[in-house]
Amino acid sequence: MVLTVAKEKINECKLKFTDATLFMPNYIKMNLYTRSTISELINEKGKLDDMQVLIDYDLEPGIVCIGMGQGPTISTIKIF
């Protein structure tokens, strides 16, 4: 159940980012606890839906940031 809700919210955040920038995101940042919670969604190369999963220890548990390159625009959402 948690994984399904997380996946839906991540997709919502991706759409929000694409609407704001007209680009597809290529990374998703989260803290280590969040990454371990949704680890079943992440493949063996460390990617989730073609986005590289990055660890950011400054983020709170359950918060993910989606972005592209070094750009200042990101989308943030609480997945649980």
Secondary structure, DSSP 8 states (H G I E B T S, - for coil): -HHHHHHHHHHHHHHHHHHHHSS---EEEE-HHHHHHTGGGS-TTSEETTEEEEE-TTS-TTEEEEE-TT-S-EEEEE--
